[in-house]
Amino acid sequence: MFKLTNEECRISHMSTRTENHGDEHVGAVDLKLVCTMNNDALNMFDPELLPFLFKAKPAEEHDLVDAVDDEERLTDIRFHALPKTLGWDYKGAGYRLVIESGITGDRDIILINVGLKKFKITPSQGGSVEIEFTASANPNGDEVALLYELQQEYVDVTLEPPSAERQAQMMIDDARDDDEDDEAA
């Protein structure tokens, strides 16, 4: 499951919109976040993704000092003919998103019930990977103003997935919603 802990990310884009929650209109934002991380992060998506996209350096290219570590690290792009950026069909719900905004933490933005979608993965030679995704949430007006100010800035981001209990409850709620939709049709 995808998660981040104090990971430096850039807020590359923000769009605002309105959602209908029953009869109520609620403000919402979509934040496009871009993080450059060690390629080990690919294991959060699938344990076979890292060895699919990367391979170890050929033995003749290893530094003598780092030879043991180099043999085990997958740092070379395996298939240069693949598109540079790959879409990844992962959607998540119920996340908690913390965007650090200031030295003291008094301006941190904490959003709950965050949805994730539109993942894009761009591997880089040397063993890093850029992960871009959209986080959707319902911030208040003050939080929207802070997010607006942070566009194109690098911020530390923590993204916590929902607990197992919360995931189970969301699945039950989704099943109920599907049953109600079937009855209405």
Secondary structure as UniProt FT lines:
FT   STRAND          4..21
FT   TURN            22..23
FT   STRAND          24..38
FT   HELIX           39..44
FT   TURN            47..48
FT   HELIX           49..53
FT   STRAND          54..56
FT   HELIX           59..61
FT   TURN            65..66
FT   HELIX           67..72
FT   STRAND          74..77
FT   TURN            80..81
FT   STRAND          86..88
FT   STRAND          92..99
FT   TURN            106..107
FT   STRAND          109..124
FT   TURN            125..127
FT   STRAND          128..137
FT   HELIX           141..149
FT   TURN            150..152
FT   STRAND          154..160
FT   HELIX           164..184
//
